[in-house]
Amino acid sequence: MKNEQKNVDVLLEGVAMELPRNWKWLLALGIIMLLAGTFGISMSVIYTIASVLFLALLVGTAGILQIIQGIQANEKKWGGRLQHFLIGLIYVVAAGLIYWNPIAGAQGVTIVLAAFFAALGVTRVVDAIRCKRHHWKWVLPVLFGLVDLALAFFIMIGWPATSLWVIGLFVSIELIMNGWFLTLLALRVKGSADSK
């Protein structure tokens, strides 16, 4: 019995070493993310536009850096130099178009998102069929696949109107989930610190 308790204590000590020490910052960040996500659900159009503009910033920056790198490389014999510049230019033009019309950018991103969910759903259902043939657990993959397909269907059936709110809603849900995770982690760290 004492050996089992000693093994449990060693295991808990190892887990405690993996946890961060400052739980207050984690708790604060978790609460901020929870609030931002909750606020974002009611302001999903603003979150959608902000997300699309941020994506344009990233794409535009990548394009500019690719063009600068192509100029600074100064390699005269590089066969792919023209393609390198063209890809950078396409990135910059795409970012400019999104900034010029963020609603159209959101519509494009929403179509890509729906296609992603559709492909993910089909892949999960096919994988579940394979699992069932091997007598493995297959119900959850089918369920997750059907949820993905339903999301794709509802996004596309309401498109282009869904493009105004779906990205912001997904960003808000992610903020809420991450906020809960950080809050619970902070409380776990606080609990371990209090028990010592």
C-alpha positions in Angstrom: 0.0 0.0 0.0 2.8 2.4 0.9 4.6 1.6 -2.4 1.5 2.4 -4.4 1.1 5.7 -2.6 4.8 6.5 -3.2 4.3 5.7 -7.0 1.2 8.0 -7.0 3.2 10.8 -5.3 6.1 10.4 -7.8 3.6 10.5 -10.7 1.9 13.6 -9.3 5.2 15.3 -8.7 6.1 14.6 -12.4 2.8 16.1 -13.5 3.3 19.1 -11.3 6.7 19.8 -12.9 4.9 19.9 -16.3 2.4 22.6 -15.2 3.3 26.3 -15.3 4.0 27.9 -12.0 2.3 31.3 -12.4 -1.4 30.5 -12.4 -2.6 34.1 -12.1 -1.4 35.1 -15.7 -3.1 31.9 -17.1 -6.3 32.7 -15.2 -6.3 36.3 -16.5 -5.6 35.2 -20.1 -8.3 32.6 -19.8 -10.9 35.1 -18.5 -9.9 37.6 -21.2 -10.3 35.0 -23.9 -13.7 33.9 -22.5 -14.9 37.5 -22.5 -13.6 38.1 -26.0 -15.2 34.9 -27.3 -18.5 35.6 -25.6 -18.5 39.2 -26.9 -17.5 37.9 -30.4 -20.5 35.6 -30.6 -22.8 38.7 -30.5 -20.4 40.7 -32.8 -19.5 37.9 -35.3 -19.7 40.2 -38.3 -17.0 42.5 -36.8 -14.9 39.4 -35.9 -15.3 38.0 -39.4 -14.1 41.3 -41.0 -11.2 41.6 -38.5 -10.2 38.0 -39.2 -10.3 38.4 -42.9 -8.3 41.7 -42.7 -5.7 40.0 -40.5 -5.4 37.1 -43.0 -4.9 39.7 -45.7 -2.1 41.3 -43.6 -0.4 37.9 -43.2 -0.7 37.1 -47.0 0.4 40.6 -48.0 3.4 40.5 -45.7 4.4 37.0 -47.0 4.2 38.3 -50.6 6.3 41.4 -49.9 8.9 39.3 -48.1 9.0 36.9 -51.0 9.5 39.7 -53.5 12.2 41.3 -51.3 14.0 37.9 -50.9 13.9 37.4 -54.6 15.6 40.8 -55.1 18.2 40.4 -52.4 19.1 36.8 -53.5 20.7 38.4 -56.6 21.0 35.1 -58.3 21.2 35.6 -62.0 21.0 31.8 -63.0 18.1 30.9 -60.8 15.5 29.4 -63.1 12.6 29.8 -60.8 13.2 33.5 -60.1 10.3 34.7 -62.3 7.8 32.2 -60.6 9.1 33.4 -57.2 8.3 37.0 -58.0 4.9 36.1 -59.6 3.9 34.1 -56.5 4.9 37.1 -54.2 3.0 39.4 -56.5 -0.1 37.2 -56.4 0.0 37.3 -52.6 0.3 41.1 -52.6 -2.6 41.5 -55.1 -4.8 39.0 -53.2 -4.1 40.9 -49.9 -4.9 44.2 -51.7 -8.2 42.8 -53.1 -9.2 41.6 -49.6 -8.5 45.0 -48.1 -10.3 46.7 -51.0 -13.4 44.5 -50.4 -13.3 42.5 -47.1 -16.8 41.2 -47.6 -15.8 39.5 -50.9 -12.7 38.2 -49.1 -14.9 36.8 -46.4 -17.1 35.1 -49.0 -14.1 33.5 -50.6 -12.7 32.3 -47.2 -16.1 30.9 -46.3 -16.3 28.8 -49.5 -12.8 27.4 -48.7 -14.0 26.8 -45.1 -17.1 24.9 -46.3 -15.0 22.9 -48.8 -12.6 22.0 -45.9 -15.4 20.8 -43.7 -16.9 18.8 -46.6 -13.6 17.1 -47.4 -13.0 16.4 -43.7 -16.4 15.0 -43.3 -16.1 12.6 -46.3 -12.6 11.5 -45.1 -13.9 10.8 -41.6 -16.9 8.8 -42.9 -14.7 6.8 -45.2 -12.3 6.1 -42.4 -15.2 5.0 -40.2 -16.3 2.5 -42.8 -12.7 1.1 -42.9 -12.8 0.9 -39.1 -16.1 -0.9 -39.1 -14.7 -3.5 -41.6 -11.8 -4.2 -39.2 -14.3 -4.4 -36.2 -12.8 -1.2 -34.7 -14.7 1.6 -33.0 -16.4 3.5 -35.8 -19.4 5.3 -34.4 -17.5 8.5 -33.3 -15.7 8.9 -36.6 -19.0 8.7 -38.4 -20.6 11.1 -36.0 -17.7 13.6 -36.4 -17.8 13.2 -40.1 -21.5 13.8 -40.2 -21.1 16.9 -38.1 -18.5 18.2 -40.5 -20.7 17.5 -43.5 -23.6 19.2 -41.8 -21.5 22.3 -41.1 -20.4 22.4 -44.7 -24.0 22.0 -45.8 -25.3 24.8 -43.6 -22.5 27.1 -44.5 -23.1 26.6 -48.3 -26.9 26.6 -48.2 -26.9 30.1 -46.7 -24.0 31.4 -48.7 -23.2 34.3 -49.2 -25.0 35.5 -46.1 -23.2 33.0 -43.9 -19.9 34.6 -45.0 -20.8 37.6 -42.9 -20.9 35.7 -39.6 -19.5 32.2 -39.8 -15.8 33.0 -39.6 -16.4 35.3 -36.6 -18.5 32.7 -34.9 -15.8 30.0 -35.3 -13.1 32.5 -34.1 -15.3 33.2 -31.1 -15.9 29.6 -30.3 -12.2 28.9 -30.5 -11.5 31.8 -28.1 -14.1 30.4 -25.6 -12.7 26.9 -25.8 -9.2 28.1 -25.3 -10.3 30.5 -22.5 -12.0 27.6 -20.6 -8.9 25.5 -21.1 -6.6 28.2 -19.7 -8.9 29.0 -16.8 -9.2 25.3 -15.8 -5.5 24.9 -16.2 -4.9 27.9 -13.9 -7.2 26.6 -11.3 -5.5 23.2 -11.5 -2.1 24.9 -11.0 -3.5 26.9 -8.1 -4.9 23.7 -6.6 -1.6 21.9 -6.8 0.2 25.0 -5.3 -2.3 25.1 -2.4 -2.0 21.4 -1.6 1.7 21.7 -1.0 
